[in-house]
Amino acid sequence: MSYLEEIQVKNLDHLGIVAGLIDEIGIVKIINNKLGIDVREKISAGTVVKSILINGLGFVSRPLYLFSQFFQDKAIEKLLGERIKPDYLNDDKIGRVMDELYKYGLNDIFIEVVLEVIKKFKIDLKYSHLDPTSFHLDGEYKREEDKEKQEEEKIIKERPIFIKKGYSRDHRPDLKQCVLDLITSQDGDIPLFVRVGDGNESDKAVFGKVLVEFKKQIKFDSIMVCDSALYGQENLQLIQHLKWITRVPMTIKKAKELVQNIEVEEVKDEDKEKRSDLNLESYTWKEEIVTYGGIKQTWLIVLSEKRQKSDLEKLEKQLSQEEKKSQKFLKEIQSEEFEHPQAARYKLKAINKKLRLLEIKEVELIETYSKKKEKIYKMISLIIKKDEEISRKTKEAGKFILATNLVEENKLEASEILITYKNQQSTERGFRFLKDPLFFTDSFFVEKPERIETMLFLMSLCLLIYNLGQRELRNCLKRVKKGINNQVGKVTLRPTLRWIFQCFQGIHYVILNGVKQIVNLTGERRFILSLLPASCERYYL
């Protein structure tokens, strides 16, 4: 045997961190307990799920049909267990496990994983955030339309989703899609609840039901934070027993009146420093007690200086664009010959529907004759500003309203309401992660809706693992009061886990003459491992 044949080199890189986090949560054990272990199989369902999650967080954009090839150069026995071979992870095996997961109940499995994470890592559940996104899909997903019964469906459906065209947050209205509703904790952006819905469903129609179902599953006294899609009389009645903070849509008459007429309070000198510490120096607000939908609530009318400046700039731009557009309309209508007065006025009405801030007004309708000696009418008109509409938009600039049913003894400070709502971006960060082109959504095509739902379940588990690892790392750095260098060489206490993954590139699992060892594990990498859960260290030390 040659010297080279006595050496085996496999890549470990950051995948030991991912595997360690999976072990720390206990995902393999939970899956195996749910689906059972068949002693005749070479690899358990839990281990298959672990391999999918490692693949999903490998950031190499390998589609599922190249799944086994992902592990060809990886330390698979180190990551998944002795005697596990890459060819065990074939398409048929992965497909069977995905179908078993769906048949058992994706929601039940996800909730059990979440409850384990909450308990083990002491996740603070004071605030939870709900937001939706859409995933566009390639391919054909035919269902029998006459079997569709969406009106009275429970929020946790017993039927597969319908892949349909709908409002696309990906700006791809030409493609069919499905919808993902995600609830995350404010503490670490940990996914707490995931629901996959039909491509054409309305947020307003399901948000109240989603929150009610979430509270049944996760029995904690959490304050739910949501965007304006939640705010409607039917939803407010549905969630009246829950605690919530949401945004009030400006389509509500009372909201329009308050934004137009109320003056936000001046900031007192003694409050300026406090607001600066909270990063709220550019905000002012005023509180009002309002009853809407039969629910007594606090409305916080907020003025953002930055947003006001942006809104006024947009208003000026819109006014300038309409002036150019209206000049063309003016020339058009004044040069046109009309057979009847009503035809001229009908044309003017149609033009004014295209304008928001300006109006073309009739000055005079002149009766005259054409070159053919036929009676015609010509309109003399002028452009005027809609002063009332411009004034309304000017007063609304930079203002928005937040509402909460936490009043009287449960009352929150106005600053806490605003800070909490601003943290609504926690779900948006999760969506950016799930839609990253390096993630395996790039090849988001499986043959039936059930697989789509299962795929989104697995992707959500990836998000949970990633955000949990990042939370633990940052919390530990804060405790030891020692930072690590980021991408530009500056010390930070809040590194991204993606950067940590990059820092671990080039770590190999080497077998030399039967002796197994990890190479390229520097002092800095050892320090990072000491900040992560103990299960991560076991893959490297």
N, C-alpha and C positions, 0 to 999 in steps of 0.2 A: 504494500500500500504506500503511495507517495505521501510526502509531507502535506501537500495541499488537500489530499483526501481525508486527512485527519482533522481538518478545521471546518467547522460550520459557523457561519456568521449570519445572524438574523437581526432584523431591525426591531427595536423596541420603542425608541423615540418617546413620545408623550403617551403612548397607548397604555403604559402601565398605570399612569395617573387615572385614565378613564376606567380601566379595569378595577382599580382600587376603589374608586368612588362607587362603582356598581356593586362591588362586594360589601362596602360599608353600609350601603342602603339595604342590601339583602334582596336585590331584584331576582336573582337566579332562584333563590329559595322560595320566594313568593310565587313565581311562575310555576315552578315544579310542584309546589303544594296545590296550586289551582288545577293544573292540567295533568298532574300525575307523572310518574316515571315508568317507562316501559323498559324492563331489563334487557329486552332483545335489541333495543336501539343503541347505536354507537355513541350518540350524543343526545342529551336531554333537551327538552323544549326551553328550559331556563337558560341553558348554555347557548342555544341558538339565538335567543333574544339578546344575550350578552354580546355575541359576535356581531349582531346587527347594530347594536348601540356603539360598539367599538368602531365598526365600519362607518357609521353615521358621524362620529366625532373624529374620524381620521383626516377629514378635510382634504381628500384627494379626488373627490367628484367621480367615484366609481359607481356606475349603476348596478342594480341588483343582479342583472344577468352576468356581471363579471365578479360576482361576490366572492367566489372561492379564490379567484386570482388575487384579490386584495390581500389575502393571508399567505400567498406563496412565499413572499420574502419577509414575513413577520414571524416573531417568536410565538407561534400559535400555541405550542405546548405550555409555554410560560404564562400566556394570557388566558387560555381556555381550559387547560388541564392536560396532564400527561396522556399520551396515546391519541390525542385529538389531531386529525389530519385535515388539511384544507378541503379535500374532496368530500368530506362528510357534509360540508356546507354547500350542497348543490341546490339547484332551483326547486326541485321537488320537495326536499326537506324543508326549505324555508317557506315554501307555499303552504305545506301542510301545517306548519306551526302557526303561520299567520291565520289560517282558517280556524284552527283550534282556539286561538286567542279571541277571534271574533265570536265564535260560537259560545265560548264561556261567558263573555261580557267584558268589553274593553273598559267600560266605566268602572265596573267592580274592581278590576285589577288595578287601574290607575289610582282609584281612591285608596286602596290598601297600601300601595307604595307611598302615596302622599301622607297618609296617617303615620306610617313608619318614619318618614322624614321629619314630620312635625314633632313627633315624640322624641326622636333620637337627637335631633339637632336644635331643638327648642326654638322653632320658628315663631316669631312674634306675629300673631294674627289679628292685631288690632284693626288693621286696614287691609282690604282685599280689593283688587281692581279688575273690572270686566271690560273687555273690548273685543270686537270681531275683526276678522280679516277674510279674504277670499284667496283661493288657490285655483288658478286656471289649469285646465287639463287638456291634453291632446287625446285624440282617439274617439271612438264611438262607444257610448254607454246607453244602450237602448233598454227602456223599461216600458211596461204596458201602462199607458196613461190612464186607462179606465180603472186601474186598481189603486190609483193614487188617492189617498184620503188624508189630506193634510190639515183640514180645519180642526178636527177634534183630537189630533195626535198628542200623545204625551211628549214631554220635552226629551225624555230618554226613549227613543223610538225602538219599537220591536222590528221595524222594517229597515232595509238598507236605505241610504240616502239617494236622492235623485240628482244626477249630474245634469245641470241645466244652465242656461244663460241667465245672468242676473246682473245686479249692480256690481261692477268689477272694480275692486280697489287696486288691482294690478294694471288698470287702464287697458284691459284687453276684452272689451265688450263683445268681440267677435268669437270668443272661445267659451265653451261650457266651463263650469266651475263648481266648486263646493265651498261651503263657508265653515270657518273654524272660530268658535267662541272660546276665549281663553280667560280664566281668572287666575291672577297671580297675587302673591303676598307682596306687601310693600317692603317687607324685610327680605332683601336678597332677590326679589323678582322670581320667587319659586312658583312654578305652575302648580295650582291647587285643584283645578277643575278644567277639563277639556271636553268640548262637545262639538261634533261634526254635524253640519246641517246641510239641507238642500241648497243648490246653487242659487235659487231665486227667492229664498226666504227673506222676510223683513226683520230687521233688528228690533223695531218697535213691537212686533208681534211676539217675539220670543224672549226678549231680555228679562222681563218680569218672571217668566217661567224658569229661565236659567238660574236666576238668583234663588228662587224658592227651592229648586232641586238641589242646588249647591248647599244650601243651609240644612237640608235633610241629610245630605251625605257627610258634610263636614260640620259637626255640631259644636261650633265655637262662636262666641259672641263677637263676630267681626263686623266692622262698619264697611258696607259695600260702596265702592266708588265706581261711577259709570258716566259715560257721555250722555248727551241730550236725548239719545234714542230711547232711554229708559223713561223719560219724563212725559207721562201722559196719564190721564185720569184712570184708565183701566189698569195700567201697570202699578200706579201708586196705591190703588186699592188692593192689588194682589200682594204687594210687599209691605203693607202697612205694619206688619209685625216685625219687620226687619229694620235695622239701622242703615241709613244710606246718605250719600252725598252725590249730587249729580248737577249737571248744567241745565239751565232752563232755556228751552228754545225760544228764539225771538219771534216766533209765530204766535205766541200767546199774547193776548191783548194786554193783560196786566203787566207783563214784562216790557212790552213796548212803551207803555205809559210811564213806568218807573225809569227806564233808561232815558226817556225824553225829558222828564220833569225833575228827577231827583238830583241833588247836588251831593257828590261824595265829600266826605269830611276832610278838612285840612289836617295835615299831620302835625301833631304837637311836637315841640322841640325835644321833650323827654322821650318821645316814641321813635324819633328818627334813628337813634343809635340801635335801638332794639330791632327795628325793621331791617337795618343794614346788616346786623348779625344773622338775621334769618334770610338774607338775600331777597328782601321784599321792598327795598328802598324805592323802586320805581312803581309801586302799587299804592293806591288809596282805595277806600271802600266805605260803604255805609250799610248797616243792617236794617232789615225790615221784617216784621212778623206778618206772614201771609197765610191764608187758608186757601188751598187749591186742591180740587178733587176730594174735598172733605177731610183733608189732612192738614193739620196745623204745622207750619214749618218756618224756618229762618231762611230768608233770601239775602244773600250777600251781593250787593251791587258793586262790582269791582271796576276800577279804571286803571289800565296799564299804560304808562307813558310811552313805552316802546311800541306797543300795539297801536296806540292812538296816532303816533307819528306815522306808522306804516299805513294805517287806514286812511289818514288824510292825504298821504301821497298817492294812494290808489284812487281816492276820490278825484284828485286833481287830474290824474292821468285819464280816468274815465270821462271826466268833463271835457278834456282836450280832444279825446277820440270822438266823442259825440258831437262836438262842434264841427269837426271835419265831416263826419257822416251827415249831419243835418244840413250842412251847406250843399252837399250833393243832392239831398232830397229836395231842398228848397228850389234849386235850379230845375230839377226834374218836374216838380209839380207846377212851377210857374211857366214852364215851356209847353206843357201838355194842353191839348185841346179836348174839352169834354162835351159830350152831347147833351148832358143834363146836369143841373146843379147838384143833384144827389150823387152822381157819379164822381164829381170832384170832391165832395165831402167824404164819400166812402174811401176814396184813395188817400185823403188826408188822415182819416182815422187809422187806416192800415199802416201808414208811415209812422204815426205817433206811437203805435204799439211797439215799434222797434227802438224807441227812445225812452230813457229812464230819467235823465236829469234836465233835458231840454224838451221843448214842444214847438211845433210849427203851427202858428195860429193864423186862421183866416182873417184877412183885413177887408177884402172886398172880392166879390164875384162879378166879373164883368161879362156882360152879354155882348157878343160881337159876331162877325161873320168870317167864315173861312174863305180861302181862295176860290172855292167852288160855290161861293155865295150861300153856304149852309150856315144856319144859326149854331153858334158854339159858345162855350163858356170858358173863360180863363180866370185862374185864381191868383190874386195878389195876396201874398202872405209874408210873415216874418218869423224869425226865431226868437223865442223868449226862454228864459231860464225858469225851471220849476223851483222857485225859491223855497217853497215849503219842504219839498223832497230833499233839496241840498242841505237845508237847515237840519232836517231830521237826521240825515246821514252824518252830518258834522257833530251833532250832539251824541250820536251813538258811537262815534269813533273811539276805539280803545276800550269800550265797555262790554262787560258780559256779566251774567248773573249765575251764581251758584246757590243751590238749594240743599237743605238738609232737614230731616224730621227730628233732629236732636235739638230739642228746645227745653227751656226751663231747667229742671235739675240735671238733665243730660247735656246741657248746652256746651258747645265747643267754642274756643276762642276763634275769632274771625281769621287770625293768622294761620291757625292750624287747619281750618277748612281750606284755605287757599293753597297752602303748602301740600296738603294731602291731594287735592285735585291736580296740582302740577305734577305730582308723582304718578299720574295716570299713564305717563310714558313708559312705565315698567312693562306693560303688556306690549307696547309698540316696539320696545327693545327685543322682546321675545319674538315678535313677528319678523323683525329684521334678521334675527338669527336663523329662524326657520326657512326664510327665503334667500339666504345667502347662496350665491352661485357655487360656492365650494361645498355646500351641504348636499345631501343626496336628493333634495327636491328637484335638482336640475334634470333628473330623469324620472320625473313624477308621472309614470305611466304604468298602471297595472290593469289587469284585464276586467275587473268588475268592481262595483261600488264598495262591496264589503272589504276588498283589499285596500281601497283608497282610505277608508276609515281606519283600518289597522295600521296602514303606513303612517297616517297622521298621529295615531296613538304612539307609535314607536318614535316618531320625530319629537313628540312632546316629552317623552321620557328622556331623549337626548338633551332637550332644553333644560329639563329638571336637573339632570346630572351636571351639565355645564354650569348653570347658575348656582347650584349648591356648592360645587368646587370653588367657584369664584368668591362666593360669600364666605366660605370657611377660610380661604386664603387671606382675604382682606381683613376679616375679624381677627385672625391670628397676628397679622402684621401690626394691627392697631394695638393689640395686647402687648406685644413685645417692643413696640415703639421703634421698629426698625424697618426701613423700606428696602426695596430692590430697584435696580436700574430698569427703566422702561426702554422703549425702542430708540429714543434719542439720547440715552445715557443719563437721564435725570432720575433722581431717587423718588420713588412714589410709594404711597401706602395703599393705592388703589389700582394695581395692575389688572389688565384683563387676563382671563384664563387663556385666551387665544395666544397672547404674547408668551405666557408660560409654556404653552405647547410648543411654540417656536423655539424657545430656549432649550427644549429637550430634544431637538432634532440632532441626530448623530449618535445617540446612545444605542449600543448594540449588545445583543445576547450572543456570546461566543462559547462554542464547545470545542476545546482543544485537547485532543487525546482523552476524551471522556470527561474532562474537567469543565464544568460550567461556570461562567463568570460574566459580569456586566462590565463593559468598558466605556470609557469617556464620562464617567460620573464624577464631575468636578465638585469642588467645595461649594460653589454657588448653587449647583443643582441639589446637593445634599441639604443645604440650608432651606431651599424651597420645599423639598420633600418633608422636612421637619415641621413645616407649617400646615401641611395637608393631613387628612385623616390617616391613621396608622396603616390601614389596608393598602394605601398607595406605596408606602415605603417597602412593603414586602415584595413588590415586583422588581425592586432595584437593589436592595441591600441584602 
